[in-house]
């Protein structure tokens, strides 16, 4: 009996040692180093590359500081808090370390792999995943990542894909070689959400496509005739808000045009309002982090402009944009850096692109 007790005791001692050892490995910081979230040198370098459509090279420090700015604020998913990642390049690969807090305990999740750009996606091919110093199976992590589709992340053939719309820069290619990340930049182009004339053209074009599709499948000759009249009008007249309003009204009031087209029309309007609301929400979060009263004032003006655009699709925001640029141009370099950091930390990539071109900051 005594021998049995000794064996049981020894078993529990070994188990405790293993658990403590595993926990120590799991809780290891694994060399994690957070970047400087007040530094925008890396971001500024990328933006300069966009202006001319040139290649940009980033070293590990610059890349890590970009991550620190863009992901400065913690993200909460269920009972998990995701903190600022560390990212650096090592030879021809990228290493990412992410602090994750679960029920008050912090772990460092890390991974190493290759990076490339293909078909409008940044594609990461992982070699391993770890928590602290403990290895995790790739299948386990990949399956967990599949649950986060709403973040713009998809998984295909073991590769993790991030759509370019989630990235606050206009890139067309990237590669890592000899410890340097090289990004080929698209020359920054005009936006569609804020640029009113271009936006009207796009809405009329989408409406025309929907009408053509409806005409092809409609069994009603009367509906086809009414659709032909509207398509002719879109093709004949110069694109303008007046034309768009007129066509929308005709579709809404015409009993011979199917409900399907009217629902698609409502969805287009709803999508635009949703996109503008998303920009506004990000700016609201950034307001308290600008570091200056002038910065707060600028964001307040931008939010006011967006609210007017939500209420009136034809609102001309050019005067508002000029007022914003006037105040911004007078900020000190330090205040500009804090302002940009607040924007990049709170507004998603696609919305940042819209704001930059609309307000010229």
LUMNU-774035 format. One record per residue (C-alpha): residue in three letters; x, y negated, z; residue number from 1; chain. Coordinates in steps of 0.1 Angstrom, whole numbers, plus 2048, in hexadecimal, padded with zeros to 3 digits. Layout:
BEGIN
<node "ALA", <X, Y, Z>, NUM, "A">
...
//
This chain:
BEGIN
<node "UNK", <800, 800, 800>, 1, "A">
<node "UNK", <81C, 7E8, 809>, 2, "A">
<node "UNK", <82D, 7F1, 7E9>, 3, "A">
<node "UNK", <80D, 7E9, 7D6>, 4, "A">
<node "UNK", <80A, 7C8, 7E7>, 5, "A">
<node "UNK", <82E, 7C0, 7DE>, 6, "A">
<node "UNK", <827, 7C8, 7BA>, 7, "A">
<node "UNK", <808, 7B2, 7B9>, 8, "A">
<node "UNK", <81B, 796, 7CA>, 9, "A">
<node "UNK", <838, 799, 7B2>, 10, "A">
<node "UNK", <81F, 799, 795>, 11, "A">
<node "UNK", <80F, 778, 7A1>, 12, "A">
<node "UNK", <831, 768, 7A7>, 13, "A">
<node "UNK", <83B, 771, 783>, 14, "A">
<node "UNK", <81A, 764, 776>, 15, "A">
<node "UNK", <81D, 743, 789>, 16, "A">
<node "UNK", <841, 73F, 77C>, 17, "A">
<node "UNK", <835, 746, 759>, 18, "A">
<node "UNK", <817, 72E, 75C>, 19, "A">
<node "UNK", <82D, 712, 76B>, 20, "A">
<node "UNK", <848, 718, 751>, 21, "A">
<node "UNK", <82E, 717, 734>, 22, "A">
<node "UNK", <81E, 6F8, 743>, 23, "A">
<node "UNK", <841, 6E8, 746>, 24, "A">
<node "UNK", <847, 6F0, 721>, 25, "A">
<node "UNK", <825, 6E3, 717>, 26, "A">
<node "UNK", <829, 6C3, 72B>, 27, "A">
<node "UNK", <84C, 6BC, 71D>, 28, "A">
<node "UNK", <84E, 699, 70D>, 29, "A">
<node "UNK", <863, 6A9, 6F1>, 30, "A">
<node "UNK", <877, 689, 6EB>, 31, "A">
<node "UNK", <858, 674, 6E3>, 32, "A">
<node "UNK", <860, 64F, 6DD>, 33, "A">
<node "UNK", <844, 635, 6D7>, 34, "A">
<node "UNK", <84B, 61B, 6BD>, 35, "A">
<node "UNK", <849, 5F5, 6C2>, 36, "A">
<node "UNK", <825, 5EB, 6BC>, 37, "A">
<node "UNK", <82F, 5C6, 6BB>, 38, "A">
<node "UNK", <846, 5CB, 69D>, 39, "A">
<node "UNK", <837, 5C5, 67B>, 40, "A">
<node "UNK", <858, 5C6, 667>, 41, "A">
<node "UNK", <84F, 5E8, 657>, 42, "A">
<node "UNK", <82C, 5DD, 64F>, 43, "A">
<node "UNK", <839, 5BC, 640>, 44, "A">
<node "UNK", <852, 5CF, 62B>, 45, "A">
<node "UNK", <836, 5E5, 61D>, 46, "A">
<node "UNK", <81F, 5C7, 616>, 47, "A">
<node "UNK", <83B, 5B6, 603>, 48, "A">
<node "UNK", <83F, 5D5, 5EE>, 49, "A">
<node "UNK", <81A, 5D4, 5E6>, 50, "A">
<node "UNK", <81C, 5B1, 5D9>, 51, "A">
<node "UNK", <833, 5BB, 5BD>, 52, "A">
<node "UNK", <829, 5E0, 5BA>, 53, "A">
<node "UNK", <84D, 5EB, 5C3>, 54, "A">
<node "UNK", <85C, 608, 5D7>, 55, "A">
<node "UNK", <861, 604, 5FC>, 56, "A">
<node "UNK", <879, 617, 612>, 57, "A">
<node "UNK", <873, 61C, 637>, 58, "A">
<node "UNK", <88B, 62A, 651>, 59, "A">
<node "UNK", <87F, 63D, 670>, 60, "A">
<node "UNK", <87E, 61F, 686>, 61, "A">
<node "UNK", <869, 60B, 66E>, 62, "A">
<node "UNK", <851, 629, 668>, 63, "A">
<node "UNK", <84D, 62E, 68D>, 64, "A">
<node "UNK", <845, 60A, 693>, 65, "A">
<node "UNK", <82B, 60A, 678>, 66, "A">
<node "UNK", <81A, 628, 68A>, 67, "A">
<node "UNK", <81C, 615, 6AB>, 68, "A">
<node "UNK", <80A, 5F7, 69C>, 69, "A">
<node "UNK", <7F0, 60A, 687>, 70, "A">
<node "UNK", <7E8, 623, 6A3>, 71, "A">
<node "UNK", <7EE, 60C, 6C1>, 72, "A">
<node "UNK", <7CB, 613, 6D0>, 73, "A">
<node "UNK", <7C3, 635, 6DF>, 74, "A">
<node "UNK", <7A9, 64A, 6CD>, 75, "A">
<node "UNK", <790, 65F, 6E0>, 76, "A">
<node "UNK", <782, 67F, 6D2>, 77, "A">
<node "UNK", <76B, 691, 6EA>, 78, "A">
<node "UNK", <780, 696, 70A>, 79, "A">
<node "UNK", <7A1, 691, 6F7>, 80, "A">
<node "UNK", <7B4, 66F, 6F7>, 81, "A">
<node "UNK", <7CC, 66C, 6DA>, 82, "A">
<node "UNK", <7E7, 652, 6E0>, 83, "A">
<node "UNK", <801, 640, 6CA>, 84, "A">
<node "UNK", <814, 659, 6B4>, 85, "A">
<node "UNK", <839, 659, 6AE>, 86, "A">
<node "UNK", <844, 65F, 68A>, 87, "A">
<node "UNK", <867, 661, 67B>, 88, "A">
<node "UNK", <879, 670, 65D>, 89, "A">
<node "UNK", <893, 68C, 660>, 90, "A">
<node "UNK", <8A6, 695, 641>, 91, "A">
<node "UNK", <889, 69C, 628>, 92, "A">
<node "UNK", <86E, 6A1, 641>, 93, "A">
<node "UNK", <857, 68D, 659>, 94, "A">
<node "UNK", <854, 694, 67E>, 95, "A">
<node "UNK", <834, 689, 690>, 96, "A">
<node "UNK", <82F, 68A, 6B6>, 97, "A">
<node "UNK", <80D, 681, 6C5>, 98, "A">
<node "UNK", <806, 67C, 6EA>, 99, "A">
<node "UNK", <7E5, 68C, 6F3>, 100, "A">
<node "UNK", <7D4, 688, 714>, 101, "A">
<node "UNK", <7BB, 6A3, 720>, 102, "A">
<node "UNK", <7AB, 6A0, 742>, 103, "A">
<node "UNK", <7C6, 689, 74F>, 104, "A">
<node "UNK", <7E3, 69F, 743>, 105, "A">
<node "UNK", <7F9, 693, 726>, 106, "A">
<node "UNK", <808, 6AA, 70C>, 107, "A">
<node "UNK", <81D, 6A2, 6EE>, 108, "A">
<node "UNK", <811, 6B2, 6CE>, 109, "A">
<node "UNK", <82B, 6B3, 6B3>, 110, "A">
<node "UNK", <830, 6BF, 690>, 111, "A">
<node "UNK", <84A, 6BE, 674>, 112, "A">
<node "UNK", <844, 6C2, 64F>, 113, "A">
<node "UNK", <846, 6B3, 62C>, 114, "A">
<node "UNK", <833, 696, 61E>, 115, "A">
<node "UNK", <827, 68E, 5FB>, 116, "A">
<node "UNK", <80D, 679, 5E8>, 117, "A">
<node "UNK", <7F5, 68A, 5CF>, 118, "A">
<node "UNK", <7D2, 683, 5C1>, 119, "A">
<node "UNK", <7CC, 665, 5D8>, 120, "A">
<node "UNK", <7D6, 679, 5F7>, 121, "A">
<node "UNK", <7F4, 678, 60E>, 122, "A">
<node "UNK", <7FB, 69E, 613>, 123, "A">
<node "UNK", <80D, 6AC, 631>, 124, "A">
<node "UNK", <81A, 6CF, 630>, 125, "A">
<node "UNK", <822, 6DA, 654>, 126, "A">
<node "UNK", <83E, 6F1, 65D>, 127, "A">
<node "UNK", <835, 6F5, 682>, 128, "A">
<node "UNK", <81F, 6E7, 69E>, 129, "A">
<node "UNK", <828, 6E4, 6C2>, 130, "A">
<node "UNK", <81A, 6D8, 6E3>, 131, "A">
<node "UNK", <838, 6CE, 6F8>, 132, "A">
<node "UNK", <851, 6E9, 6EF>, 133, "A">
<node "UNK", <836, 704, 6EB>, 134, "A">
<node "UNK", <830, 710, 6C7>, 135, "A">
<node "UNK", <80C, 711, 6BA>, 136, "A">
<node "UNK", <801, 726, 69D>, 137, "A">
<node "UNK", <7FA, 711, 67D>, 138, "A">
<node "UNK", <7D9, 722, 678>, 139, "A">
<node "UNK", <7CC, 717, 69A>, 140, "A">
<node "UNK", <7D6, 6F3, 695>, 141, "A">
<node "UNK", <7CA, 6F2, 670>, 142, "A">
<node "UNK", <7A8, 6FF, 67B>, 143, "A">
<node "UNK", <7A5, 6E4, 696>, 144, "A">
<node "UNK", <7AF, 6C9, 67D>, 145, "A">
<node "UNK", <792, 6D4, 666>, 146, "A">
<node "UNK", <77A, 6C7, 681>, 147, "A">
<node "UNK", <785, 6A3, 67A>, 148, "A">
<node "UNK", <779, 69E, 657>, 149, "A">
<node "UNK", <768, 67D, 662>, 150, "A">
<node "UNK", <78B, 66E, 667>, 151, "A">
<node "UNK", <793, 672, 642>, 152, "A">
<node "UNK", <7A8, 691, 648>, 153, "A">
<node "UNK", <7A3, 6B1, 634>, 154, "A">
<node "UNK", <7B5, 6D2, 633>, 155, "A">
<node "UNK", <7BC, 6E7, 614>, 156, "A">
<node "UNK", <7D3, 705, 610>, 157, "A">
<node "UNK", <7E5, 6FD, 631>, 158, "A">
<node "UNK", <7EB, 6D9, 627>, 159, "A">
<node "UNK", <7DD, 6BB, 63A>, 160, "A">
<node "UNK", <7D0, 69F, 624>, 161, "A">
<node "UNK", <7CA, 67B, 62C>, 162, "A">
<node "UNK", <7B6, 667, 613>, 163, "A">
<node "UNK", <7C7, 647, 607>, 164, "A">
<node "UNK", <7A8, 633, 612>, 165, "A">
<node "UNK", <7B3, 639, 636>, 166, "A">
<node "UNK", <7D5, 62A, 630>, 167, "A">
<node "UNK", <7D8, 604, 633>, 168, "A">
<node "UNK", <7F0, 601, 615>, 169, "A">
<node "UNK", <7EC, 606, 5F0>, 170, "A">
<node "UNK", <804, 623, 5E8>, 171, "A">
<node "UNK", <808, 638, 5C9>, 172, "A">
<node "UNK", <824, 650, 5D3>, 173, "A">
<node "UNK", <83B, 658, 5F0>, 174, "A">
<node "UNK", <858, 670, 5F8>, 175, "A">
<node "UNK", <871, 676, 614>, 176, "A">
<node "UNK", <896, 67A, 60C>, 177, "A">
<node "UNK", <8B6, 677, 621>, 178, "A">
<node "UNK", <8A3, 66A, 63F>, 179, "A">
<node "UNK", <891, 64E, 62C>, 180, "A">
<node "UNK", <86C, 64B, 623>, 181, "A">
<node "UNK", <868, 63C, 600>, 182, "A">
<node "UNK", <845, 62F, 5F6>, 183, "A">
<node "UNK", <83C, 623, 5D3>, 184, "A">
<node "UNK", <822, 607, 5D7>, 185, "A">
<node "UNK", <805, 5FE, 5C1>, 186, "A">
<node "UNK", <804, 5D9, 5BA>, 187, "A">
<node "UNK", <7E9, 5CD, 5D1>, 188, "A">
<node "UNK", <7C9, 5C8, 5BE>, 189, "A">
<node "UNK", <7A9, 5B5, 5C3>, 190, "A">
<node "UNK", <790, 5C4, 5DB>, 191, "A">
<node "UNK", <76C, 5CD, 5D3>, 192, "A">
<node "UNK", <75B, 5C8, 5F5>, 193, "A">
<node "UNK", <762, 5A3, 5F8>, 194, "A">
<node "UNK", <768, 597, 5D4>, 195, "A">
<node "UNK", <745, 58E, 5CB>, 196, "A">
<node "UNK", <747, 58C, 5A5>, 197, "A">
<node "UNK", <759, 5AD, 5A2>, 198, "A">
<node "UNK", <741, 5BC, 5BB>, 199, "A">
<node "UNK", <723, 5B2, 5A6>, 200, "A">
<node "UNK", <732, 5C2, 587>, 201, "A">
<node "UNK", <737, 5E2, 59A>, 202, "A">
<node "UNK", <714, 5E2, 5A8>, 203, "A">
<node "UNK", <705, 5DC, 586>, 204, "A">
<node "UNK", <71B, 5F7, 577>, 205, "A">
<node "UNK", <710, 610, 592>, 206, "A">
<node "UNK", <6EC, 607, 58D>, 207, "A">
<node "UNK", <6EF, 60C, 567>, 208, "A">
<node "UNK", <6FE, 62F, 56C>, 209, "A">
<node "UNK", <6E2, 638, 584>, 210, "A">
<node "UNK", <6C8, 62C, 56B>, 211, "A">
<node "UNK", <6D8, 640, 54E>, 212, "A">
<node "UNK", <6D8, 660, 563>, 213, "A">
<node "UNK", <6B4, 65A, 56D>, 214, "A">
<node "UNK", <6AA, 654, 548>, 215, "A">
<node "UNK", <6BA, 675, 53D>, 216, "A">
<node "UNK", <6A6, 68A, 556>, 217, "A">
<node "UNK", <685, 676, 557>, 218, "A">
<node "UNK", <667, 688, 547>, 219, "A">
<node "UNK", <655, 667, 544>, 220, "A">
<node "UNK", <657, 654, 523>, 221, "A">
<node "UNK", <64A, 635, 535>, 222, "A">
<node "UNK", <666, 636, 54F>, 223, "A">
<node "UNK", <680, 63B, 533>, 224, "A">
<node "UNK", <673, 61C, 521>, 225, "A">
<node "UNK", <675, 607, 542>, 226, "A">
<node "UNK", <698, 614, 549>, 227, "A">
<node "UNK", <6A3, 60B, 526>, 228, "A">
<node "UNK", <697, 5E7, 52A>, 229, "A">
<node "UNK", <6AB, 5E3, 54B>, 230, "A">
<node "UNK", <6CA, 5F3, 53C>, 231, "A">
<node "UNK", <6C9, 5DC, 51E>, 232, "A">
<node "UNK", <6C6, 5BE, 536>, 233, "A">
<node "UNK", <6E4, 5C9, 54A>, 234, "A">
<node "UNK", <6F9, 5CD, 52A>, 235, "A">
<node "UNK", <6ED, 5AD, 51A>, 236, "A">
<node "UNK", <6EF, 594, 536>, 237, "A">
<node "UNK", <70F, 587, 547>, 238, "A">
<node "UNK", <714, 598, 569>, 239, "A">
<node "UNK", <708, 582, 585>, 240, "A">
<node "UNK", <6F7, 584, 5A7>, 241, "A">
<node "UNK", <6D8, 576, 596>, 242, "A">
<node "UNK", <6D7, 593, 57D>, 243, "A">
<node "UNK", <6DD, 5AC, 599>, 244, "A">
<node "UNK", <6C1, 59E, 5AE>, 245, "A">
<node "UNK", <6AA, 59D, 58F>, 246, "A">
<node "UNK", <6B1, 5C1, 586>, 247, "A">
<node "UNK", <6AD, 5CD, 5A9>, 248, "A">
<node "UNK", <68B, 5BC, 5AC>, 249, "A">
<node "UNK", <680, 5CB, 58B>, 250, "A">
<node "UNK", <689, 5EE, 597>, 251, "A">
<node "UNK", <678, 5E9, 5B8>, 252, "A">
<node "UNK", <657, 5DB, 5AA>, 253, "A">
<node "UNK", <654, 5F2, 58C>, 254, "A">
<node "UNK", <63D, 60F, 593>, 255, "A">
<node "UNK", <649, 622, 575>, 256, "A">
<node "UNK", <66C, 626, 582>, 257, "A">
<node "UNK", <671, 644, 599>, 258, "A">
<node "UNK", <676, 641, 5BF>, 259, "A">
<node "UNK", <698, 653, 5BB>, 260, "A">
<node "UNK", <6A7, 634, 5AA>, 261, "A">
<node "UNK", <699, 61E, 5C4>, 262, "A">
<node "UNK", <6A8, 633, 5E0>, 263, "A">
<node "UNK", <6CA, 633, 5CE>, 264, "A">
<node "UNK", <6C7, 60D, 5CC>, 265, "A">
<node "UNK", <6C0, 60A, 5F1>, 266, "A">
<node "UNK", <6DE, 621, 5F9>, 267, "A">
<node "UNK", <6F5, 60B, 5E5>, 268, "A">
<node "UNK", <6EB, 5ED, 5FA>, 269, "A">
<node "UNK", <6ED, 601, 61A>, 270, "A">
<node "UNK", <710, 60D, 611>, 271, "A">
<node "UNK", <71C, 5EA, 60D>, 272, "A">
<node "UNK", <70D, 5DE, 62E>, 273, "A">
<node "UNK", <71D, 5FC, 63F>, 274, "A">
<node "UNK", <73F, 5F4, 631>, 275, "A">
<node "UNK", <73D, 5D0, 63B>, 276, "A">
<node "UNK", <731, 5DA, 65E>, 277, "A">
<node "UNK", <74F, 5F1, 661>, 278, "A">
<node "UNK", <766, 5D4, 65A>, 279, "A">
<node "UNK", <754, 5BE, 673>, 280, "A">
<node "UNK", <756, 5D8, 68E>, 281, "A">
<node "UNK", <77B, 5DC, 68A>, 282, "A">
<node "UNK", <780, 5B6, 68C>, 283, "A">
<node "UNK", <76C, 5B5, 6AC>, 284, "A">
<node "UNK", <783, 5CE, 6BC>, 285, "A">
<node "UNK", <7A1, 5BA, 6B0>, 286, "A">
<node "UNK", <796, 598, 6BE>, 287, "A">
<node "UNK", <7A2, 59E, 6E1>, 288, "A">
<node "UNK", <7C5, 5A9, 6D6>, 289, "A">
<node "UNK", <7CF, 58C, 6C0>, 290, "A">
<node "UNK", <7E4, 57C, 6DB>, 291, "A">
<node "UNK", <7D8, 558, 6D3>, 292, "A">
<node "UNK", <7B9, 542, 6D3>, 293, "A">
<node "UNK", <7C0, 53A, 6AE>, 294, "A">
<node "UNK", <7C0, 55F, 6A6>, 295, "A">
<node "UNK", <79F, 564, 6B8>, 296, "A">
<node "UNK", <791, 547, 6A4>, 297, "A">
<node "UNK", <79C, 555, 683>, 298, "A">
<node "UNK", <78C, 577, 68A>, 299, "A">
<node "UNK", <76C, 566, 696>, 300, "A">
<node "UNK", <76A, 554, 675>, 301, "A">
<node "UNK", <770, 574, 662>, 302, "A">
<node "UNK", <754, 586, 675>, 303, "A">
<node "UNK", <73D, 568, 66F>, 304, "A">
<node "UNK", <744, 56B, 649>, 305, "A">
<node "UNK", <73D, 590, 649>, 306, "A">
<node "UNK", <71C, 58B, 65B>, 307, "A">
<node "UNK", <712, 572, 640>, 308, "A">
<node "UNK", <71B, 58A, 625>, 309, "A">
<node "UNK", <706, 5A6, 636>, 310, "A">
<node "UNK", <6E8, 58E, 637>, 311, "A">
<node "UNK", <6EE, 580, 613>, 312, "A">
<node "UNK", <6FF, 595, 5F9>, 313, "A">
<node "UNK", <704, 576, 5E4>, 314, "A">
<node "UNK", <716, 562, 5FF>, 315, "A">
<node "UNK", <734, 550, 5F2>, 316, "A">
<node "UNK", <74F, 554, 60C>, 317, "A">
<node "UNK", <76C, 541, 5FB>, 318, "A">
<node "UNK", <768, 522, 611>, 319, "A">
<node "UNK", <76A, 538, 630>, 320, "A">
<node "UNK", <789, 54A, 623>, 321, "A">
<node "UNK", <79A, 528, 61D>, 322, "A">
<node "UNK", <793, 51D, 640>, 323, "A">
<node "UNK", <7A1, 53E, 64E>, 324, "A">
<node "UNK", <7C1, 53B, 639>, 325, "A">
<node "UNK", <7C5, 517, 645>, 326, "A">
<node "UNK", <7C5, 521, 66A>, 327, "A">
<node "UNK", <7DA, 540, 664>, 328, "A">
<node "UNK", <7F5, 52D, 651>, 329, "A">
<node "UNK", <7FB, 517, 670>, 330, "A">
<node "UNK", <801, 535, 687>, 331, "A">
<node "UNK", <825, 53A, 694>, 332, "A">
<node "UNK", <837, 55A, 688>, 333, "A">
<node "UNK", <831, 56A, 6AA>, 334, "A">
<node "UNK", <80C, 562, 6A9>, 335, "A">
<node "UNK", <809, 56F, 685>, 336, "A">
<node "UNK", <81A, 58F, 690>, 337, "A">
<node "UNK", <802, 594, 6AD>, 338, "A">
<node "UNK", <7E5, 58D, 697>, 339, "A">
<node "UNK", <7F0, 5A6, 67C>, 340, "A">
<node "UNK", <7F7, 5C0, 697>, 341, "A">
<node "UNK", <7D3, 5BC, 6A5>, 342, "A">
<node "UNK", <7C4, 5C0, 682>, 343, "A">
<node "UNK", <7D9, 5DE, 679>, 344, "A">
<node "UNK", <7D1, 5EF, 69A>, 345, "A">
<node "UNK", <7AC, 5EB, 698>, 346, "A">
<node "UNK", <7A0, 5E9, 674>, 347, "A">
<node "UNK", <7A2, 608, 65E>, 348, "A">
<node "UNK", <7B8, 609, 63F>, 349, "A">
<node "UNK", <79E, 603, 624>, 350, "A">
<node "UNK", <78F, 5E6, 637>, 351, "A">
<node "UNK", <7B1, 5D6, 63C>, 352, "A">
<node "UNK", <7B7, 5D6, 617>, 353, "A">
<node "UNK", <796, 5C4, 612>, 354, "A">
<node "UNK", <79D, 5AA, 62D>, 355, "A">
<node "UNK", <7C0, 5A3, 620>, 356, "A">
<node "UNK", <7B5, 59A, 5FD>, 357, "A">
<node "UNK", <795, 588, 607>, 358, "A">
<node "UNK", <7A4, 571, 621>, 359, "A">
<node "UNK", <7C8, 570, 614>, 360, "A">
<node "UNK", <7D9, 578, 635>, 361, "A">
//
